[in-house]
Amino acid sequence: MGSVTGLFTSENRLHPAAREILLDGIDKGWADPAKLHRPSRELANLLTESKVIFARILGLKEETVTFVGEPTLGFFLGINGLLQPMSDGRLIYPATARQEVIAVAQSTRRSLSLEVDLDGGWKIPQALPGDLLVWPKANSETGARSPSPESFAGPIFVDATPDPMISLPTRWSTALFDSRSWSGPAGLGIFAVNDQASWRNPMPHLDHRVVPGGFNPALAIASAVALEADLIDRTKTITKISELNSIIRNFLQSEISDVDIASPADALPHLLSFSFLYIDAQQLVDRMERRGFSIDSGSACISANLEASHVLAAMGRLTHGNVRIHLYPEHTQSDITSLLQALKEEVALLRGNS
């Protein structure tokens, strides 16, 4: 993969291995895999091979894998399909869950948002009859890992969009993965139903399909290739990424004052969220961009709805002056040193001008 020096945002670039096969997939993706002529059979075989890859690496059964053209739809399918219409059960989720989960919860009759601590930790509640638990593998902003849901007695929807490599729990009902989380192409979700007895398709449907089509076969094929390549990359670089994470934490704590690190020490090593007191995040992001460093922020001043990160707010963390960075296998210690020096200088300038 080419150099990503200066790129620390959460938008994963398409893996080169997937890019090489994507055009070929587009050339073949015009066919209908349900038909019998040769191009259709070839495409159907490629999709079957892709499902085998997804099942093997993600810990699924091949027959449970469904391609979804809009990953966000998977939250509706996975959660609403488990909610029993006549039940008094609750939809239970941590307060730091994704906005898509919160949106579904707001449309249900009964829901329970679980409080989290300063590290984003939360406790698995005791299930009452009809209860459904939303279990994110980790938090996509801070990287905080979720507690094991093994003690929960009801159905479980697994939000696997933050990181595909964390193992699924022993018992789960439905799960959703996002191709972008392994540097695959956007516009593809992997949805799986493990507990067919508890799940009912919440969408209007005419046949056995979970969704009536609507996914690009070329994206599915390229995504499978990206997943295999990403697994290899992670295996080779996990130690390096963890070391870079430690370098960043140590620098922030020793070289810059008034920093609130929201990501706990045992969080996913490639994700880091921290906030600077007395800093306008919009200005900091803009100034870092002019210096060649692209970073994210969860502060209110650059949020699409002008609200602070609900994750930071739920954790009781500093919500302004927030910076989020994503570490990639290509990052080097030199890249991190340059980023941190630029952050230190820009924070000092902004505080001096305030």
C-alpha positions as a Markdown table, in Angstrom:
| # | Residue | x | y | z |
|---|---|---|---|---|
| 1 | Met | 0.0 | 0.0 | 0.0 |
| 2 | Gly | 1.2 | 3.5 | -0.8 |
| 3 | Ser | 2.4 | 5.9 | 1.8 |
| 4 | Val | -0.3 | 7.5 | 4.0 |
| 5 | Thr | 2.0 | 9.8 | 5.8 |
| 6 | Gly | -0.2 | 12.6 | 7.2 |
| 7 | Leu | -3.4 | 10.7 | 6.8 |
| 8 | Phe | -4.8 | 9.8 | 10.2 |
| 9 | Thr | -8.5 | 9.9 | 9.6 |
| 10 | Ser | -10.9 | 7.0 | 10.0 |
| 11 | Glu | -11.8 | 6.7 | 6.3 |
| 12 | Asn | -9.8 | 3.7 | 5.2 |
| 13 | Arg | -8.4 | 3.9 | 1.8 |
| 14 | Leu | -9.2 | 0.9 | -0.5 |
| 15 | His | -6.6 | -1.8 | -0.1 |
| 16 | Pro | -4.3 | -2.1 | -3.1 |
| 17 | Ala | -5.1 | -5.8 | -3.4 |
| 18 | Ala | -8.8 | -5.0 | -3.7 |
| 19 | Arg | -8.2 | -2.2 | -6.1 |
| 20 | Glu | -6.4 | -4.5 | -8.5 |
| 21 | Ile | -9.4 | -6.9 | -8.7 |
| 22 | Leu | -12.2 | -4.3 | -8.5 |
| 23 | Leu | -12.1 | -3.3 | -12.2 |
| 24 | Asp | -12.2 | -7.0 | -13.2 |
| 25 | Gly | -15.1 | -7.5 | -10.9 |
| 26 | Ile | -17.0 | -4.6 | -12.5 |
| 27 | Asp | -16.4 | -6.1 | -15.9 |
| 28 | Lys | -18.0 | -9.3 | -14.7 |
| 29 | Gly | -20.6 | -7.9 | -12.3 |
| 30 | Trp | -23.2 | -7.1 | -15.0 |
| 31 | Ala | -24.4 | -10.7 | -15.0 |
| 32 | Asp | -27.2 | -12.1 | -12.9 |
| 33 | Pro | -25.7 | -14.8 | -10.7 |
| 34 | Ala | -29.1 | -16.5 | -10.5 |
| 35 | Lys | -29.2 | -17.3 | -14.2 |
| 36 | Leu | -27.5 | -20.2 | -15.9 |
| 37 | His | -25.5 | -18.8 | -18.8 |
| 38 | Arg | -21.7 | -18.9 | -18.5 |
| 39 | Pro | -21.0 | -15.3 | -17.3 |
| 40 | Ser | -23.7 | -15.7 | -14.6 |
| 41 | Arg | -22.2 | -19.0 | -13.4 |
| 42 | Glu | -18.7 | -17.4 | -13.3 |
| 43 | Leu | -20.0 | -14.5 | -11.2 |
| 44 | Ala | -22.0 | -16.9 | -8.9 |
| 45 | Asn | -18.8 | -18.9 | -8.3 |
| 46 | Leu | -16.8 | -15.7 | -7.5 |
| 47 | Leu | -19.5 | -14.7 | -5.0 |
| 48 | Thr | -19.6 | -18.1 | -3.4 |
| 49 | Glu | -15.8 | -18.0 | -3.0 |
| 50 | Ser | -16.1 | -14.5 | -1.5 |
| 51 | Lys | -18.7 | -15.9 | 1.0 |
| 52 | Val | -16.3 | -18.6 | 2.0 |
| 53 | Ile | -13.6 | -16.1 | 2.7 |
| 54 | Phe | -16.0 | -13.9 | 4.8 |
| 55 | Ala | -17.2 | -16.9 | 6.7 |
| 56 | Arg | -13.8 | -18.2 | 7.5 |
| 57 | Ile | -12.2 | -15.0 | 8.7 |
| 58 | Leu | -15.2 | -13.4 | 10.4 |
| 59 | Gly | -16.2 | -16.5 | 12.2 |
| 60 | Leu | -19.5 | -17.1 | 10.4 |
| 61 | Lys | -21.3 | -20.0 | 8.7 |
| 62 | Glu | -21.3 | -19.6 | 5.0 |
| 63 | Glu | -25.0 | -20.0 | 4.7 |
| 64 | Thr | -25.6 | -17.1 | 7.1 |
| 65 | Val | -23.7 | -14.5 | 5.0 |
| 66 | Thr | -25.8 | -11.9 | 3.3 |
| 67 | Phe | -24.5 | -9.0 | 1.3 |
| 68 | Val | -26.1 | -5.6 | 2.0 |
| 69 | Gly | -25.6 | -2.7 | -0.4 |
| 70 | Glu | -26.2 | -0.1 | 2.4 |
| 71 | Pro | -24.4 | -1.1 | 5.6 |
| 72 | Thr | -26.6 | 1.1 | 7.7 |
| 73 | Leu | -29.6 | -1.0 | 6.7 |
| 74 | Gly | -28.0 | -3.8 | 8.7 |
| 75 | Phe | -28.7 | -2.1 | 12.0 |
| 76 | Phe | -32.4 | -2.0 | 11.2 |
| 77 | Leu | -32.4 | -5.6 | 10.0 |
| 78 | Gly | -30.4 | -7.0 | 12.9 |
| 79 | Ile | -32.2 | -5.2 | 15.7 |
| 80 | Asn | -35.8 | -4.9 | 14.5 |
| 81 | Gly | -35.7 | -8.5 | 13.3 |
| 82 | Leu | -35.1 | -9.6 | 16.8 |
| 83 | Leu | -37.6 | -7.3 | 18.5 |
| 84 | Gln | -40.9 | -9.1 | 19.2 |
| 85 | Pro | -43.8 | -6.9 | 18.2 |
| 86 | Met | -46.0 | -7.9 | 21.1 |
| 87 | Ser | -43.3 | -8.2 | 23.7 |
| 88 | Asp | -42.7 | -5.9 | 26.6 |
| 89 | Gly | -38.9 | -6.5 | 26.3 |
| 90 | Arg | -36.4 | -3.8 | 26.2 |
| 91 | Leu | -33.8 | -2.8 | 23.6 |
| 92 | Ile | -30.6 | -2.5 | 25.7 |
| 93 | Tyr | -27.5 | -0.8 | 24.5 |
| 94 | Pro | -24.5 | 1.2 | 25.9 |
| 95 | Ala | -24.8 | 5.0 | 25.9 |
| 96 | Thr | -21.7 | 5.0 | 23.6 |
| 97 | Ala | -23.4 | 2.9 | 20.9 |
| 98 | Arg | -23.4 | 4.1 | 17.3 |
| 99 | Gln | -26.0 | 6.8 | 16.3 |
| 100 | Glu | -27.7 | 4.2 | 14.1 |
| 101 | Val | -28.4 | 2.1 | 17.2 |
| 102 | Ile | -29.7 | 5.1 | 19.1 |
| 103 | Ala | -32.0 | 6.0 | 16.2 |
| 104 | Val | -33.5 | 2.5 | 16.2 |
| 105 | Ala | -33.9 | 2.7 | 19.9 |
| 106 | Gln | -35.8 | 6.0 | 19.7 |
| 107 | Ser | -38.3 | 4.3 | 17.4 |
| 108 | Thr | -39.0 | 1.4 | 19.8 |
| 109 | Arg | -41.5 | 1.2 | 22.6 |
| 110 | Arg | -39.0 | 0.4 | 25.3 |
| 111 | Ser | -35.3 | 0.9 | 25.5 |
| 112 | Leu | -32.6 | 1.1 | 28.1 |
| 113 | Ser | -29.4 | 3.1 | 27.6 |
| 114 | Leu | -26.6 | 1.8 | 29.9 |
| 115 | Glu | -24.3 | 4.2 | 31.6 |
| 116 | Val | -20.6 | 4.0 | 30.9 |
| 117 | Asp | -17.6 | 5.0 | 33.0 |
| 118 | Leu | -14.7 | 7.3 | 32.2 |
| 119 | Asp | -13.0 | 4.5 | 30.2 |
| 120 | Gly | -16.2 | 3.7 | 28.2 |
| 121 | Gly | -16.7 | 0.5 | 30.3 |
| 122 | Trp | -20.2 | -0.8 | 31.0 |
| 123 | Lys | -21.8 | -3.7 | 32.7 |
| 124 | Ile | -23.9 | -6.5 | 31.1 |
| 125 | Pro | -27.4 | -6.3 | 32.7 |
| 126 | Gln | -29.6 | -9.2 | 33.7 |
| 127 | Ala | -32.0 | -10.0 | 30.9 |
| 128 | Leu | -35.7 | -9.9 | 31.4 |
| 129 | Pro | -38.1 | -11.9 | 29.2 |
| 130 | Gly | -38.1 | -10.3 | 25.7 |
| 131 | Asp | -35.0 | -8.2 | 26.2 |
| 132 | Leu | -32.5 | -7.7 | 23.4 |
| 133 | Leu | -28.9 | -6.6 | 23.8 |
| 134 | Val | -26.9 | -4.5 | 21.3 |
| 135 | Trp | -23.3 | -5.5 | 21.8 |
| 136 | Pro | -20.7 | -3.5 | 19.9 |
| 137 | Lys | -17.4 | -5.3 | 19.7 |
| 138 | Ala | -15.7 | -2.0 | 20.5 |
| 139 | Asn | -16.3 | 1.7 | 20.3 |
| 140 | Ser | -15.5 | 3.2 | 16.9 |
| 141 | Glu | -14.3 | 6.5 | 18.4 |
| 142 | Thr | -12.2 | 5.6 | 21.4 |
| 143 | Gly | -11.5 | 1.9 | 20.6 |
| 144 | Ala | -12.8 | 0.9 | 24.1 |
| 145 | Arg | -13.6 | -2.8 | 24.1 |
| 146 | Ser | -17.0 | -4.1 | 25.3 |
| 147 | Pro | -17.4 | -6.5 | 28.1 |
| 148 | Ser | -18.1 | -10.1 | 27.3 |
| 149 | Pro | -21.9 | -10.6 | 26.8 |
| 150 | Glu | -21.8 | -14.3 | 27.7 |
| 151 | Ser | -23.9 | -13.8 | 30.8 |
| 152 | Phe | -26.8 | -12.2 | 28.9 |
| 153 | Ala | -29.6 | -14.7 | 28.5 |
| 154 | Gly | -31.6 | -13.0 | 25.7 |
| 155 | Pro | -30.9 | -12.4 | 22.0 |
| 156 | Ile | -27.8 | -10.4 | 21.0 |
| 157 | Phe | -27.2 | -8.1 | 18.0 |
| 158 | Val | -23.5 | -7.8 | 17.4 |
| 159 | Asp | -22.3 | -4.5 | 16.0 |
| 160 | Ala | -19.0 | -5.7 | 14.4 |
| 161 | Thr | -18.5 | -2.5 | 12.3 |
| 162 | Pro | -15.7 | -1.0 | 14.5 |
| 163 | Asp | -13.4 | -4.0 | 14.0 |
| 164 | Pro | -14.0 | -7.3 | 12.3 |
| 165 | Met | -11.2 | -9.3 | 14.0 |
| 166 | Ile | -12.5 | -9.3 | 17.5 |
| 167 | Ser | -14.1 | -12.7 | 18.0 |
| 168 | Leu | -17.8 | -13.1 | 18.1 |
| 169 | Pro | -19.3 | -14.2 | 21.4 |
| 170 | Thr | -20.2 | -17.9 | 21.9 |
| 171 | Arg | -23.9 | -17.1 | 21.6 |
| 172 | Trp | -25.2 | -14.4 | 19.3 |
| 173 | Ser | -28.3 | -13.8 | 17.2 |
| 174 | Thr | -27.5 | -11.3 | 14.4 |
| 175 | Ala | -24.3 | -9.5 | 13.4 |
| 176 | Leu | -23.3 | -6.6 | 11.1 |
| 177 | Phe | -19.9 | -6.0 | 9.5 |
| 178 | Asp | -18.8 | -3.0 | 7.4 |
| 179 | Ser | -16.4 | -3.6 | 4.5 |
| 180 | Arg | -14.7 | -0.2 | 5.2 |
| 181 | Ser | -13.4 | -1.5 | 8.5 |
| 182 | Trp | -10.9 | -3.8 | 6.7 |
| 183 | Ser | -10.0 | -1.3 | 3.9 |
| 184 | Gly | -12.6 | -2.8 | 1.6 |
| 185 | Pro | -14.8 | -0.7 | -0.7 |
| 186 | Ala | -17.6 | 1.4 | 0.7 |
| 187 | Gly | -21.1 | 0.5 | 0.0 |
| 188 | Leu | -21.1 | -3.1 | 1.3 |
| 189 | Gly | -22.2 | -4.6 | 4.6 |
| 190 | Ile | -22.0 | -8.2 | 5.7 |
| 191 | Phe | -25.1 | -9.2 | 7.6 |
| 192 | Ala | -25.5 | -12.6 | 9.3 |
| 193 | Val | -28.4 | -14.3 | 11.1 |
| 194 | Asn | -27.2 | -17.0 | 13.5 |
| 195 | Asp | -30.4 | -17.5 | 15.4 |
| 196 | Gln | -33.1 | -18.1 | 12.7 |
| 197 | Ala | -35.7 | -19.1 | 15.3 |
| 198 | Ser | -35.6 | -15.6 | 16.9 |
| 199 | Trp | -35.3 | -13.5 | 13.8 |
| 200 | Arg | -38.1 | -12.3 | 11.6 |
| 201 | Asn | -37.4 | -10.2 | 8.5 |
| 202 | Pro | -38.7 | -6.7 | 9.4 |
| 203 | Met | -38.7 | -5.7 | 5.7 |
| 204 | Pro | -41.4 | -6.4 | 3.1 |
| 205 | His | -40.2 | -9.4 | 1.2 |
| 206 | Leu | -41.5 | -11.8 | -1.5 |
| 207 | Asp | -39.1 | -14.7 | -1.2 |
| 208 | His | -36.4 | -16.2 | 1.0 |
| 209 | Arg | -33.9 | -13.4 | 0.5 |
| 210 | Val | -33.0 | -11.2 | 3.4 |
| 211 | Val | -32.9 | -8.2 | 1.1 |
| 212 | Pro | -34.2 | -8.0 | -2.4 |
| 213 | Gly | -30.8 | -7.6 | -4.0 |
| 214 | Gly | -29.3 | -4.1 | -4.2 |
| 215 | Phe | -25.6 | -4.9 | -3.8 |
| 216 | Asn | -22.7 | -4.6 | -6.2 |
| 217 | Pro | -21.1 | -8.0 | -6.9 |
| 218 | Ala | -17.8 | -6.3 | -7.8 |
| 219 | Leu | -17.7 | -4.7 | -4.3 |
| 220 | Ala | -18.3 | -8.0 | -2.6 |
| 221 | Ile | -15.5 | -9.8 | -4.5 |
| 222 | Ala | -13.1 | -6.9 | -3.9 |
| 223 | Ser | -14.0 | -6.7 | -0.3 |
| 224 | Ala | -13.2 | -10.4 | 0.3 |
| 225 | Val | -9.8 | -9.9 | -1.2 |
| 226 | Ala | -9.3 | -6.8 | 1.0 |
| 227 | Leu | -10.3 | -8.8 | 4.1 |
| 228 | Glu | -7.7 | -11.5 | 3.4 |
| 229 | Ala | -5.0 | -8.9 | 2.8 |
| 230 | Asp | -5.9 | -6.8 | 5.8 |
| 231 | Leu | -5.7 | -9.8 | 8.0 |
| 232 | Ile | -2.1 | -10.4 | 6.8 |
| 233 | Asp | -1.2 | -6.7 | 7.3 |
| 234 | Arg | -2.6 | -6.7 | 10.9 |
| 235 | Thr | -0.8 | -9.9 | 11.8 |
| 236 | Lys | 2.5 | -8.4 | 10.7 |
| 237 | Thr | 2.1 | -5.0 | 12.2 |
| 238 | Ile | 0.1 | -5.4 | 15.4 |
| 239 | Thr | 3.2 | -5.0 | 17.6 |
| 240 | Lys | 4.3 | -1.9 | 15.7 |
| 241 | Ile | 0.9 | -0.3 | 15.9 |
| 242 | Ser | 0.8 | -0.9 | 19.7 |
| 243 | Glu | 4.2 | 0.7 | 20.1 |
| 244 | Leu | 3.2 | 3.8 | 18.1 |
| 245 | Asn | 0.1 | 4.1 | 20.3 |
| 246 | Ser | 2.3 | 4.1 | 23.4 |
| 247 | Ile | 4.6 | 6.7 | 21.9 |
| 248 | Ile | 1.6 | 9.0 | 21.3 |
| 249 | Arg | 0.2 | 8.5 | 24.8 |
| 250 | Asn | 3.6 | 9.1 | 26.5 |
| 251 | Phe | 4.2 | 12.3 | 24.4 |
| 252 | Leu | 0.7 | 13.7 | 25.1 |
| 253 | Gln | 1.2 | 13.1 | 28.8 |
| 254 | Ser | 4.7 | 14.5 | 29.1 |
| 255 | Glu | 4.9 | 17.2 | 26.4 |
| 256 | Ile | 1.4 | 18.9 | 26.3 |
| 257 | Ser | -0.5 | 20.1 | 29.3 |
| 258 | Asp | -4.2 | 19.7 | 29.9 |
| 259 | Val | -4.9 | 16.7 | 27.7 |
| 260 | Asp | -7.7 | 14.3 | 28.3 |
| 261 | Ile | -7.1 | 10.9 | 26.7 |
| 262 | Ala | -10.5 | 9.2 | 26.3 |
| 263 | Ser | -9.1 | 5.9 | 24.8 |
| 264 | Pro | -8.4 | 3.5 | 27.7 |
| 265 | Ala | -5.0 | 1.8 | 27.8 |
| 266 | Asp | -6.5 | -1.6 | 26.7 |
| 267 | Ala | -8.4 | -0.1 | 23.7 |
| 268 | Leu | -7.9 | -1.1 | 20.1 |
| 269 | Pro | -4.4 | 0.1 | 19.4 |
| 270 | His | -5.1 | 1.6 | 16.1 |
| 271 | Leu | -7.7 | 4.1 | 17.5 |
| 272 | Leu | -6.9 | 7.1 | 19.8 |
| 273 | Ser | -9.2 | 9.8 | 21.0 |
| 274 | Phe | -8.0 | 12.7 | 23.1 |
| 275 | Ser | -9.0 | 16.3 | 23.8 |
| 276 | Phe | -7.1 | 19.5 | 24.6 |
| 277 | Leu | -8.5 | 22.0 | 27.1 |
| 278 | Tyr | -8.9 | 25.6 | 25.9 |
| 279 | Ile | -8.7 | 24.6 | 22.2 |
| 280 | Asp | -11.2 | 25.0 | 19.3 |
| 281 | Ala | -11.1 | 21.7 | 17.5 |
| 282 | Gln | -12.1 | 23.2 | 14.2 |
| 283 | Gln | -9.2 | 25.6 | 14.2 |
| 284 | Leu | -6.8 | 22.8 | 15.3 |
| 285 | Val | -8.0 | 20.4 | 12.5 |
| 286 | Asp | -7.7 | 23.2 | 9.9 |
| 287 | Arg | -4.2 | 24.2 | 11.0 |
| 288 | Met | -3.0 | 20.6 | 11.1 |
| 289 | Glu | -4.5 | 20.1 | 7.6 |
| 290 | Arg | -2.4 | 23.0 | 6.3 |
| 291 | Arg | 0.6 | 21.4 | 7.7 |
| 292 | Gly | -0.2 | 18.1 | 5.8 |
| 293 | Phe | -1.8 | 16.1 | 8.6 |
| 294 | Ser | -5.5 | 15.0 | 8.2 |
| 295 | Ile | -7.1 | 14.2 | 11.5 |
| 296 | Asp | -10.6 | 13.7 | 12.8 |
| 297 | Ser | -12.5 | 15.4 | 15.6 |
| 298 | Gly | -15.7 | 14.6 | 17.6 |
| 299 | Ser | -16.1 | 18.1 | 18.9 |
| 300 | Ala | -19.3 | 20.1 | 18.4 |
| 301 | Cys | -17.7 | 22.7 | 16.2 |
| 302 | Ile | -17.2 | 20.4 | 13.3 |
| 303 | Ser | -20.0 | 17.9 | 13.9 |
| 304 | Ala | -22.6 | 17.6 | 11.1 |
| 305 | Asn | -25.4 | 18.3 | 13.6 |
| 306 | Leu | -23.4 | 20.8 | 15.7 |
| 307 | Glu | -23.6 | 18.5 | 18.7 |
| 308 | Ala | -20.6 | 17.2 | 20.7 |
| 309 | Ser | -19.7 | 13.6 | 20.4 |
| 310 | His | -22.3 | 11.6 | 22.3 |
| 311 | Val | -19.6 | 9.1 | 23.1 |
| 312 | Leu | -17.3 | 11.6 | 24.9 |
| 313 | Ala | -20.4 | 13.1 | 26.6 |
| 314 | Ala | -21.6 | 9.7 | 27.9 |
| 315 | Met | -18.1 | 9.0 | 29.2 |
| 316 | Gly | -18.0 | 12.3 | 31.0 |
| 317 | Arg | -14.9 | 13.3 | 29.0 |
| 318 | Leu | -13.9 | 16.7 | 27.6 |
| 319 | Thr | -16.0 | 17.2 | 24.5 |
| 320 | His | -14.3 | 20.3 | 23.0 |
| 321 | Gly | -10.8 | 20.4 | 21.5 |
| 322 | Asn | -11.1 | 16.7 | 20.5 |
| 323 | Val | -8.8 | 14.9 | 18.2 |
| 324 | Arg | -9.2 | 11.4 | 16.8 |
| 325 | Ile | -6.5 | 9.6 | 14.9 |
| 326 | His | -6.4 | 6.2 | 13.2 |
| 327 | Leu | -3.1 | 4.4 | 12.9 |
| 328 | Tyr | -2.5 | 2.3 | 9.8 |
| 329 | Pro | 0.1 | -0.4 | 9.1 |
| 330 | Glu | 2.0 | 2.0 | 6.8 |
| 331 | His | 2.7 | 4.6 | 9.6 |
| 332 | Thr | 6.2 | 4.8 | 10.8 |
| 333 | Gln | 7.7 | 6.2 | 14.0 |
| 334 | Ser | 9.0 | 9.1 | 11.9 |
| 335 | Asp | 5.4 | 9.8 | 10.8 |
| 336 | Ile | 4.2 | 9.8 | 14.4 |
| 337 | Thr | 7.1 | 12.1 | 15.5 |
| 338 | Ser | 6.2 | 14.6 | 12.9 |
| 339 | Leu | 2.5 | 14.5 | 13.8 |
| 340 | Leu | 3.1 | 14.9 | 17.5 |
| 341 | Gln | 5.5 | 17.8 | 17.0 |
| 342 | Ala | 3.0 | 19.6 | 14.8 |
| 343 | Leu | 0.2 | 19.0 | 17.4 |
| 344 | Lys | 2.4 | 20.4 | 20.2 |
| 345 | Glu | 3.3 | 23.5 | 18.2 |
| 346 | Glu | -0.3 | 24.2 | 17.0 |
| 347 | Val | -1.8 | 23.7 | 20.4 |
| 348 | Ala | 0.7 | 26.1 | 21.9 |
| 349 | Leu | -0.1 | 28.7 | 19.2 |
| 350 | Leu | -3.8 | 28.4 | 19.6 |
| 351 | Arg | -3.6 | 28.6 | 23.4 |
| 352 | Gly | -1.3 | 31.6 | 23.1 |
| 353 | Asn | -3.8 | 33.4 | 20.8 |
| 354 | Ser | -6.8 | 32.7 | 23.0 |
